[in-house]
């Protein structure tokens, strides 16, 4: 049984389709008004059927009021970390501190190469991601003597070189850097340097029980770096269908969903549940019937006071 004790977050994973162009935006507005915590969008810059994710995030930030936003996950091989750091800080400032930064090491290398990116081996992509996270944090790090003008960023890595880039702007809040990962090496890296982990349950071998072995790699990475494993939030992309009878995991009535997500939170360490859905009614039902029930059940099991949604 593993519970890292984080507050619970509930969000939605929306397909950034460009036809109709406003569809993803409208769904994010639905999620915002329903009281969800996160609206996220996949980032495949080589996919012409999708809106550019960074442009979409900026537009959605202007159309929403309270919900936090993130790519799920941002394709680092096609977005240079120094520029990404400034883009993220800028959007965080403009949105009043509502951006989180979930990153991926890359995977569709033929498509990445076709867009001008370099092909990396799995090991190289993990190295590049760790270098990139370090650069992003340094660009944001302005709280030192001299502020934004103090000592530029100097990184001469195997994959990225930044030589004297000015620091700043600092984001409006401490943006969480989350990593999409499944393999041991990148999981240990997540434990060393990231703030969160964001896998998709459909790719976890063994279902929810398989999360335990993956969490162990993150914990080992954190321990080796002198960090507490509790410093890394564990989120999870999920899929499901509301229906009258139990048809399997997250295939049934809202009460069944709540029981199953409560079990995952308390026994497998997950504190963020991001539902893949492009249906407004499903998003609203998830927000109104599932999220409050899971918060209440987890608080009861932890011996905490009845929860109030952070929204």
Steps between C-alpha positions, in 0.01 A plus 500: 500500500647834391347840560732796454249732667454757224178693455285351226468657156258414222534602139420428140714394202352661188590418139628821335319440173500793257163417343287649638765743620317609818404150621795448735466854631129455571568177691762675712242766584258222600767350728572842651135572577450147637775558758772266377859583591681432172443519125774328300575441133735261321790659311586352160636792292537273196129412496317730253156394630579665835525860608844604618488423869683808626278732298197309630614529863537875461156537342336279763666700778328811366161324479503343849511641851623253760600167348871419472647399165770269369622316197468126541786474428706774331729362228841621615697381192311759292490779761837632616508511882628859532221633279247268663599635842423857391176395330385315812590783736329752273177300482509441874526876558224581251265234642553589865706193588291234324761310297670170574769350276477130417787385278571199282832371370361428152400179332384540140847559362420476129246780541735700724777473240259605226438822697872572536567336835784260564452128549608374842534157653285431807798561727594821321145631522504457879833684520364780284188530713702526821723766342191684380338500843819646646503780241133581559553526875802725454313737267228530764749546786521878544495519881869562543710818534441714194167335414435445133831659403706282733733256326358346187425132452797296384441135412725294274325168491514212261170603341449869583734795521391827658777757531409813692122504451341759727285373783132570530225573505416313817158333482210619714513182708723195537410323177499125547718306257337163442645221287319247286694178557474122524853354477735461800769746388265792437303416813817527710575830327149617591576425862826695481386822336125523432201614703253247366438187296229477234455157332193363326332209677434324170873453451574375854554126491278336759263792537489695828701234685782555251542856628676369811811376319522822298462712813788303652734619223397861561550458874845351442598795282376744762684321781825495301469878446429567866135588433188376671288280272207710620647792305381339176128517429355193325236575236326265260325527165190281509224389263152379583133488416197571713243220468237342726679173580856409594687406184854520633737767627340845454220342297191551710303747714660804663504333842710216358743751349531672836575173682763398244677836492497513880674161508764621251560816704537327835681183391705606198596860577311686227374847587406636157246335269475642148211361297540470123170624364368717219140486623360791700243293688763247609731780619221658706397169654859421592534841666168492686457133597843337509753760616313608818433140600866401464613805698260416780596131514875571496467765771302256715764229456777747585314624808475850356221753517236491227670642192425821321592507132813713446295677233 
